[in-house]
Amino acid sequence: MRFIIPILFTIIILSTACHKSENVIPTPLPIVEISTDKAVYKPGDVVTFTLALSPDNPIKVRYKYLNEIIEENTISTTTWTWTPPTQDFKGYMTELSSTTNGTEQIIGTIAVDVSSDWKNFPRYGFLSSFHEMSSAAMDDNIKRLSRYHINGLQFYEPTEKYHKPLAGTVNNPSYMWQDFARRSTYKPTVEGYIAKAHQAGMKAMLYNLINGALEDAEADGVNRKWYLFTDRFHTQRAFYDPGSAFKSPIYLMNPTHTAWIEYMASKNTDLYAVYNFDGIHYNQIRNLGNLNDFIGFGIYLSNGYNTSLQTLHWANPSKDLLLTTFNSWDAGYYTDFRYFELWNPQLDFADLYAYKVSPPDPKIFVLAAYVNYALADHPGFFNTPSVLFADAVIFALGGSHIELGEHMLCNEYFPNDNLQMKPDLQSKLVTYYDFLTAYENVLRDGGRIYEAELTSLDHKVNIYPWPPQIGGVTSVEREMDNRQVYHLLNFTNATTLQWRDDTGIQTKPDPIEDFELTYTSLDHVKKVWFASPDYMEGASEEIDFKQDGIKLSFKVPYLEYWTMIVVEY
């Protein structure tokens, strides 16, 4: 499938405080399809770019860090290379342009991330099917995810058993087995996906349960004293029954029991001896009432995870560890970044503010937030505005959204592919992920989030601080060294303020063009620039401003879903 569908757009001529000569608006040019050879690069790596079609005329290529031009050149072939600066953890935007009648037009963009460790700016995706597959089929999935700059993949349970993730033994690993949902899983597919992910610069994380075992666990060496019980006399083991479609009930294990965690650590070591996973992403079973250990003491699951995760880390210190937590329930777990799965009652955009990347808790986060959840039981399509609004808010607050794999996530069972993306959503998400990647250093790289105090000068928009309100534009500010970053989120004609938008009723916002904003600034402003994933394929543009004493004013060229304004001092 195509990643960027040709879109026609009009370059908006800005009216600013400084005089600019009038230009004739040129005939819009189609957007070109462009890709890179990896999802992410290490410092010193060479980036290879490829155009889907040969250019008819030379194309200008501009490499930018935020709004600063790093390098420019001209290309006339479908493939070329660029070596980014060697600084670690930097995002860049590559802008392609063509000139018609003396006017330059953006005809394509693509981001480049230079990061030696994916955990600084995780863009998490998933894989959920490991049947017999050709190498070409696996390549297609990895290449598509690479175009979204996905740098980590959750391998959704290609395990035979939660308590024994390696099927077979280290000396004789199984070639084929059934996963928990009784689906056939093949060793060459798992190995192939890991290798192809690594070639693209992605990390491969195995999904497993930290406190779950199947009914045959005792035959595999699990001691009955490690279980959790619903009574004080260890007669009734606590369990969750997912139904007959699955292999077994899931019995709850005691995460505070040292022997259980040491058992799991040894099984992880066996797994790593066969499969080159980069780490394990643990989920957990919760909300099963009062629980007791073998000797009758009450157990609170949240109390044991930090120690458990430390033990698991020490057993395999070179491997990454993640733990799914729910809503904002978190205890500073010993994980590489925070991963929250959102459920009722945290279904509104206003609830997402609790996860913002900001001191005193600046740890990067990923949200598992299932948009159009109520539609997932039947075949259909995602509502494009629902997804774009959710991503805009999550990205503006400094997070990312696990949603992309072989298909888009519609509920917590990752293989569920009932809902598909329409072509417009596929195209828009490419630009949104380019935006998330290229501007990671002003979206997710430190700073403190505030409720912005912007005012409309021309009354074209109603500006509100957080939380969002229907009928207005919500503003959020991130204060950084020598920069203030303002995010404008357009809820002017929204139909719902729920990010989950269960039944897909959200509507596409009406674009707002050339509106003036002002705010108070005590510092001398050097530059104001803006960018939006909804405008010029996310390319940045410097805008004129007026500073009169402590009042700064500027004109915003365009706002559809989300626009970012950066003020530099």
C-alpha positions in Angstrom: 0.0 0.0 0.0 1.1 3.6 -0.5 2.4 5.5 2.4 1.7 9.0 1.2 -1.2 9.6 -1.1 -0.8 12.6 -3.4 -2.4 15.6 -1.8 -3.0 19.0 -3.4 -2.5 22.0 -1.2 -2.3 25.7 -1.6 0.6 27.7 -0.2 -0.9 30.4 2.0 0.6 33.9 1.5 1.1 35.4 4.9 0.2 38.9 5.9 2.6 40.0 8.6 3.9 43.0 10.4 6.8 43.2 7.8 6.0 43.9 4.1 6.4 41.0 1.7 6.0 41.2 -2.0 2.9 39.6 -3.5 3.3 36.4 -5.4 1.1 34.6 -7.8 -0.1 31.3 -6.2 1.3 28.6 -8.4 -0.4 25.5 -9.6 -0.2 23.0 -6.7 2.3 20.1 -7.2 1.7 16.5 -6.1 3.3 15.2 -3.0 6.1 12.7 -3.7 6.5 9.4 -1.9 9.8 9.1 -0.1 11.3 6.5 2.3 14.5 5.8 4.2 16.4 2.5 4.6 15.9 2.4 8.4 13.5 3.6 11.1 16.3 5.1 13.2 20.0 5.7 12.9 23.0 5.6 15.2 25.4 8.6 15.3 27.7 8.3 12.2 25.3 6.2 10.2 24.6 7.1 6.6 20.9 7.6 5.6 19.8 6.3 2.3 16.7 8.0 0.8 14.5 6.6 -2.0 11.8 8.2 -4.1 9.1 6.0 -5.5 9.2 7.6 -8.9 12.0 9.3 -10.8 11.8 13.1 -10.6 11.0 14.9 -13.9 13.1 17.9 -12.8 15.8 18.5 -10.2 14.5 18.6 -6.6 16.0 20.7 -3.8 16.6 18.8 -0.6 16.9 20.7 2.7 17.9 19.0 5.9 16.8 20.9 9.1 17.2 20.5 12.8 14.0 22.1 14.1 13.9 25.3 12.0 17.7 25.6 11.4 19.0 24.5 8.0 21.8 22.0 8.4 22.5 21.4 4.7 21.0 21.8 1.3 21.6 20.1 -2.1 19.9 19.2 -5.3 19.0 15.7 -6.4 17.8 14.3 -9.8 17.9 10.5 -9.0 15.6 8.2 -7.1 18.2 7.3 -4.5 20.7 9.5 -2.6 22.5 9.5 0.8 23.1 12.0 3.7 25.2 11.7 6.8 23.6 13.6 9.7 25.5 15.4 12.4 27.0 13.0 14.9 25.1 14.4 17.9 23.1 11.7 19.7 19.3 11.9 20.3 18.4 14.4 17.6 15.5 14.5 15.2 15.7 16.1 11.7 13.3 17.0 9.0 14.2 16.4 5.3 12.2 18.8 3.1 11.9 18.3 -0.7 10.9 21.3 -2.7 10.4 22.3 -6.3 10.2 25.8 -7.8 7.4 26.9 -10.2 7.3 30.4 -11.6 9.8 31.5 -9.0 7.9 30.2 -6.0 9.2 27.3 -4.0 6.7 24.6 -3.0 7.2 21.7 -0.5 6.5 18.4 -2.4 7.6 15.9 0.3 9.1 15.5 3.7 10.5 12.7 5.8 12.0 12.6 9.3 15.3 11.2 10.4 16.0 10.1 14.0 19.6 9.8 15.2 19.4 8.0 18.5 21.7 5.3 19.9 18.9 4.1 22.3 15.3 3.8 21.4 14.2 4.4 25.0 14.8 8.2 24.8 12.1 8.7 22.2 10.2 5.4 21.9 7.8 5.0 19.0 6.3 1.7 19.9 4.6 -0.7 17.4 3.7 -4.3 17.5 3.6 -7.7 15.6 0.8 -10.1 16.5 0.9 -13.0 14.0 3.8 -15.5 13.6 2.3 -18.2 11.3 4.4 -19.5 8.4 5.4 -16.5 6.4 7.6 -15.7 3.4 10.6 -13.4 3.9 8.9 -11.0 1.5 5.8 -10.8 3.6 7.8 -10.0 6.7 9.8 -7.4 4.8 6.6 -5.7 3.7 5.4 -5.3 7.3 8.8 -4.1 8.6 9.2 -1.6 5.8 5.8 -0.2 6.4 6.4 0.3 10.1 9.9 1.7 9.3 8.2 4.4 7.3 6.4 5.5 10.4 9.8 5.5 12.2 8.7 2.8 14.6 11.8 2.0 16.7 10.5 -0.7 19.0 8.2 -3.7 18.4 6.1 -5.6 20.9 6.0 -9.2 19.8 2.5 -10.1 21.0 2.8 -13.5 22.7 4.6 -15.9 20.3 5.2 -17.9 23.5 3.9 -21.4 24.2 3.4 -20.7 27.9 3.6 -17.6 30.0 5.6 -19.3 32.7 7.9 -20.9 30.2 8.3 -18.5 27.2 10.7 -20.7 25.3 8.9 -23.5 23.4 11.1 -26.6 23.7 14.5 -26.4 25.3 17.7 -24.5 24.6 19.3 -27.5 23.0 16.2 -28.5 21.1 13.8 -25.5 20.6 10.5 -26.2 19.0 10.0 -25.5 15.3 6.3 -25.0 15.7 3.9 -24.6 18.7 0.6 -23.2 19.6 0.4 -19.8 21.4 -2.1 -19.1 24.2 -4.9 -18.5 21.7 -4.1 -21.9 20.0 -2.6 -20.2 16.9 0.2 -21.9 15.2 3.5 -20.1 15.7 6.7 -20.8 13.8 10.3 -20.4 14.9 11.5 -19.2 11.5 8.9 -16.4 11.5 9.9 -15.2 15.0 13.6 -15.3 14.1 12.9 -13.7 10.8 11.0 -10.8 12.3 13.7 -10.2 15.0 16.4 -10.1 12.3 14.5 -7.8 10.0 13.5 -5.5 12.9 17.2 -5.2 13.8 18.2 -4.4 10.2 15.7 -1.5 10.3 17.1 -0.2 13.6 14.1 -1.4 15.7 14.2 -3.2 19.0 12.3 -6.5 19.5 10.4 -6.9 22.8 8.7 -10.1 23.8 5.3 -9.8 25.4 4.7 -11.9 28.5 2.9 -12.0 31.9 4.8 -11.2 35.1 2.3 -12.9 37.4 0.6 -15.6 35.3 1.1 -19.3 34.7 -0.9 -21.9 32.9 -2.6 -25.0 34.4 0.4 -27.3 33.7 2.9 -25.0 35.4 3.7 -27.4 38.3 4.8 -30.0 35.7 7.3 -27.4 34.4 8.8 -26.8 37.9 6.5 -24.1 39.4 6.0 -24.6 43.1 2.5 -24.4 44.6 3.9 -22.0 47.3 4.4 -19.4 44.6 0.8 -19.0 43.7 -1.8 -16.5 45.0 -5.0 -17.7 46.6 -8.5 -16.3 47.2 -8.6 -17.9 50.7 -6.2 -17.9 53.6 -5.6 -21.6 53.6 -4.1 -22.0 50.1 -6.9 -24.2 48.8 -8.3 -21.9 46.1 -5.8 -20.6 43.6 -6.7 -17.3 42.1 -7.2 -17.4 38.4 -8.6 -15.6 35.4 -10.5 -17.7 32.8 -10.5 -16.1 29.3 -12.7 -18.8 27.8 -12.5 -22.0 25.9 -10.9 -20.4 22.8 -7.7 -20.2 24.9 -5.4 -23.0 26.1 -5.9 -22.6 29.8 -7.1 -20.4 32.7 -4.3 -18.0 33.8 -3.3 -18.7 37.4 -2.0 -15.8 39.4 1.5 -16.0 40.7 3.0 -14.0 43.7 5.2 -11.3 42.3 6.7 -10.7 45.7 7.9 -14.3 46.0 11.6 -14.3 45.3 11.7 -17.9 44.1 9.0 -17.2 41.5 10.9 -14.3 40.1 14.1 -16.2 40.0 12.3 -19.0 38.2 11.1 -16.5 35.6 14.6 -15.0 35.3 16.0 -18.4 34.5 13.4 -19.0 31.9 14.2 -15.6 30.3 17.9 -16.6 30.1 16.8 -19.8 28.3 14.7 -17.7 25.9 17.6 -15.3 25.1 19.9 -18.2 24.4 17.7 -19.1 21.4 16.1 -15.8 20.3 17.8 -12.5 20.0 15.1 -10.5 21.7 16.1 -7.1 23.1 14.0 -7.4 26.2 10.6 -8.4 27.6 7.5 -6.3 28.0 5.5 -7.7 30.9 1.8 -7.4 31.4 0.0 -8.2 34.6 -3.3 -9.6 35.8 -5.2 -7.3 38.2 -8.6 -6.7 39.8 -9.3 -10.2 41.0 -10.3 -9.2 44.5 -8.6 -10.0 47.8 -5.5 -12.1 47.4 -3.3 -14.1 49.8 0.0 -15.8 49.6 0.6 -19.4 50.5 0.8 -18.8 54.3 -2.3 -16.6 54.3 -0.9 -13.0 54.3 -2.7 -10.5 52.1 -0.9 -9.4 49.0 -1.1 -6.1 47.2 0.2 -6.7 43.7 1.5 -3.2 43.2 3.9 -3.5 46.2 6.0 -6.2 44.7 6.8 -5.2 41.2 9.8 -2.9 41.8 11.8 -5.6 43.5 10.7 -8.2 41.0 11.7 -6.0 38.0 15.1 -5.3 39.6 15.7 -9.1 40.0 14.7 -9.7 36.4 17.0 -6.9 35.2 20.0 -8.1 37.2 19.6 -11.6 35.7 19.9 -10.2 32.2 21.3 -6.6 32.6 21.8 -6.0 28.9 18.1 -6.5 28.1 15.3 -4.0 28.3 12.3 -4.3 30.6 8.8 -2.8 30.4 5.7 -3.2 32.5 2.2 -2.4 31.5 0.4 -0.3 34.2 -3.2 0.9 34.1 -4.5 4.4 33.9 -2.3 6.6 36.0 -1.5 3.8 38.5 2.2 3.7 38.7 4.8 3.4 41.4 8.0 4.4 39.6 8.7 0.9 38.4 12.1 -0.2 37.5 11.4 0.0 33.7 13.0 1.8 30.8 10.0 4.0 30.2 6.4 4.1 31.3 3.7 2.3 29.5 0.1 2.9 30.5 -3.0 1.1 29.2 -6.0 3.5 29.5 -9.4 2.3 30.7 -12.6 3.8 32.1 -12.9 6.3 33.7 -9.9 7.9 31.9 -11.5 8.2 28.5 -11.5 12.0 28.0 -8.8 14.2 26.5 -8.6 16.1 29.8 -7.4 12.8 31.5 -4.4 12.7 29.2 -2.8 15.7 30.9 -1.9 13.4 33.9 0.7 11.7 31.7 2.5 14.8 30.4 6.3 14.6 30.2 7.1 17.3 32.7 9.0 17.6 36.0 8.9 16.4 38.7 8.1 13.2 36.6 9.8 13.7 33.3 9.9 10.0 32.3 8.9 9.3 28.7 5.6 7.5 28.3 3.8 5.4 25.8 0.0 5.0 25.9 -2.0 2.0 24.9 -5.2 3.8 24.1 -7.7 2.0 22.0 -9.6 4.4 19.8 -13.1 3.5 18.5 -13.1 0.7 21.0 -16.8 -0.2 20.8 -16.5 -0.7 17.0 -13.8 -3.4 17.4 -16.2 -6.3 17.7 -17.2 -6.1 14.0 -15.4 -5.4 10.7 -15.3 -1.8 9.8 -13.0 1.2 9.6 -11.4 3.6 12.1 -12.9 7.1 12.1 -10.0 9.3 10.9 -10.7 12.3 13.0 -10.9 10.2 16.2 -7.4 8.8 15.6 -5.8 12.1 14.6 -7.2 14.0 17.5 -6.0 11.3 19.9 -2.5 11.3 18.4 -2.3 15.1 18.3 -3.1 15.4 22.0 -0.8 12.6 23.1 2.1 13.8 21.0 1.6 17.4 22.1 1.9 16.3 25.7 5.2 14.5 25.1 4.1 10.9 24.7 3.6 8.4 21.9 0.8 6.0 21.1 1.2 2.2 20.5 -1.2 1.7 17.6 0.6 0.5 14.5 1.5 -3.1 13.5 0.4 -5.4 10.8 -2.8 -3.4 11.3 -4.0 -0.7 13.6 -4.9 -1.6 17.2 -8.6 -1.5 18.0 -8.6 -3.3 21.4 -6.3 -5.0 23.9 -6.2 -8.2 22.0 -3.5 -7.2 19.5 -4.4 -9.8 16.8 -7.9 -8.2 16.4 -7.8 -6.6 13.0 -11.6 -5.9 12.6 -11.0 -2.2 12.1 -8.9 -1.0 9.2 -7.4 2.4 8.3 -8.9 4.3 5.4 -6.4 5.6 2.8 -6.7 9.2 4.2 -5.7 7.9 7.7 -2.8 5.9 6.4 -1.5 9.0 4.6 -2.0 11.4 7.5 -0.3 9.1 10.0 2.8 9.1 7.9 3.0 12.8 8.3 2.1 12.7 12.0 4.9 10.2 12.7 7.3 12.3 10.7 6.3 15.2 12.8 6.7 13.3 16.1 10.2 12.1 15.0 11.5 15.3 13.4 10.5 17.6 16.3 11.2 15.1 19.1 13.6 17.6 20.7 10.8 20.2 21.3 8.1 17.6 21.9 9.7 15.1 24.3 13.1 16.3 25.3 12.8 17.9 28.7 11.1 21.2 29.6 8.0 21.8 31.7 4.4 21.9 30.6 2.1 24.7 31.6 -1.4 25.8 30.7 -0.5 28.4 28.0 -1.8 32.0 28.3 -2.4 33.0 24.7 -4.9 35.6 23.6 -6.6 36.1 20.2 -5.9 39.6 18.7 -8.3 39.4 15.8 -11.0 37.3 17.5 -10.9 34.6 14.8 -10.5 31.9 17.4 -11.5 31.3 21.0 -8.3 30.4 22.9 -8.7 28.3 26.1 -6.1 26.9 28.4 -6.3 23.2 29.3 -8.6 21.2 29.4 -10.2 21.1 25.9 -13.5 22.7 25.3 -15.8 22.3 22.4 -16.1 25.6 20.5 -12.5 26.7 21.0 -8.8 26.1 20.5 -6.9 24.6 23.5 -3.4 25.8 24.1 -0.6 24.0 26.0 2.9 25.4 26.6 6.2 23.6 27.0 8.9 25.9 28.5 12.5 24.8 27.5 15.9 26.4 27.6 15.7 29.5 25.3 12.5 28.3 23.8 8.8 28.3 24.5 6.7 25.8 22.6 3.0 26.3 22.1 0.6 23.7 21.0 -2.8 24.6 19.5 -5.4 21.9 19.4 -8.6 22.7 17.4 -11.7 21.6 19.2 -13.8 24.4 17.6 -16.3 22.1 15.9 -15.5 18.9 17.7 -18.5 16.6 18.5 -16.9 14.8 21.5 -14.2 15.4 24.1 -13.5 11.7 24.5 -10.2 10.5 23.1 -11.6 7.0 22.8 -14.7 8.1 20.9 -16.2 4.6 21.2 -18.5 4.8 18.2 -16.5 7.1 15.9 -18.6 10.3 16.0 -15.7 12.8 16.0 -15.7 15.2 13.0 -12.9 16.7 11.0 -12.1 20.2 12.2 -12.6 23.2 10.0 -9.2 24.7 9.2 -8.5 28.2 10.6 -6.1 30.4 8.6 -4.1 33.5 9.3 -5.2 34.3 12.8 -3.3 36.6 15.2 -2.2 35.7 18.7 -0.5 37.5 21.5 1.1 36.9 24.9 3.3 38.5 27.5 7.1 37.9 27.2 9.7 39.5 29.4 12.5 38.2 27.2 13.9 39.4 23.9 12.6 37.2 21.1 14.9 36.2 18.3 12.7 34.0 16.1 9.2 32.6 15.9 8.5 29.6 13.7 5.6 27.2 13.3 4.9 23.7 12.0 1.9 21.4 11.7 1.4 17.8 10.6 -1.6 19.2 8.7 0.3 21.8 6.7 3.0 21.5 4.1 3.7 17.9 5.1 5.0 19.1 8.5 7.7 21.4 7.1 8.6 24.2 9.4 8.3 27.9 8.4 9.6 31.0 10.1 6.9 33.6 10.7 7.1 37.4 11.3 6.3 38.8 14.7 6.1 42.1 16.5 7.5 42.7 20.0 6.2 45.8 21.7 7.5 46.1 25.2 6.4 42.9 26.9 3.7 42.1 24.3 4.6 39.6 21.6 2.2 39.1 18.7 2.4 36.9 15.5 0.1 35.5 12.9 -0.5 31.8 12.7 -0.8 30.6 9.1 -2.8 27.5 9.6 -4.5 25.3 12.2 -6.5 22.1 11.4 -6.1 19.5 14.1 -2.8 20.6 15.7 -0.3 23.4 15.2 3.0 24.0 17.0 4.5 27.5 17.5 8.1 27.8 18.7 9.4 31.1 20.2 13.2 31.3 20.5 15.1 33.7 22.7 
